[in-house]
């Protein structure tokens, strides 16, 4: 169930299976009719979640404004240089 913008981002990332930019996440959320959000909204929501939850966050920030799922890092599918 998608109740928040973060849920929409997680759904999209799981669907794609690879890190994506905040711009791409916002455009896909709109296109898939999951959530109305700008690139800035997505970036802010992801940053706030990572800041608030730290290593418990569902998300990790990668180079070049890309975000992935923390579970991928545990599975070895995301570059180990992910920023917290």
N, C-alpha and C positions, 0 to 999 in steps of 0.2 A: 504494500500500500504506500502511496506517495502522499505524505502529509506536509512535507517541507521542501524547500529548495534543495537542502542537502540530500534528501531522499531522491529527488529528481537527478541530482548530479551522480549519486551512487548508482542509480538505475542505468544511466547513460554510460558511465564508465564500465559497468559490468557488461553491458550490451556490446560495447566496442572492444573491450579487452586490452586497451592500451591507454597510456596517459593522453590527456587532451588539454587544450588551452581553455582559459575561462571564457574567451570569446566563443569557441566552438561549443562548449557546454551550454552557454546561454542560448545560442542559435538552435541547438538540438532540442533543448527544453521547450522552446517556443514552437519549433516545427512539429515536435511530437505531441504538442498540446499538454505537456506535463506541468509547466509552470511559466508564468510571465516574469522574466527577469532580464536585466541588462547584464552586460559583461561585468560592469562594476559591482552589481548586486551579487553575482556569482563569486567573484574574487573576494569580496568582503565577507560573505557567508563562510567560504572555505577557510579564509585566514582566521576569522573569529573562532571557528570550530577547532582548528588546529591549535590556536593560542589557548583556548579554554580547556581542551581535553589533552593536549600534549600527545604523548605516545598512545593514548587511548582513542584518539581521533580516528575516524574511518579513512581519512585522507592524508596524503603526503604531497608536499610541493616539490616539484622537480625543476630542473634548469629550464630556462626559456619560458617562464610562465605556464608550465604544464603541471597538471595535477593528476594523481593516480590514487589507487586504493592501497591503504596500508597492508591489507591482506595479500596483495601482490608481492610486496617486499618480503613477506614471510614465506611466500611460495618461490621466491627467487626470480619473479618475472619483471621486477622493477629494479632499475639501477640502484645499487647499494649506496650511492651517493645522495639519496633523497634527503632533502632538508626537512627538519622537524617543523 
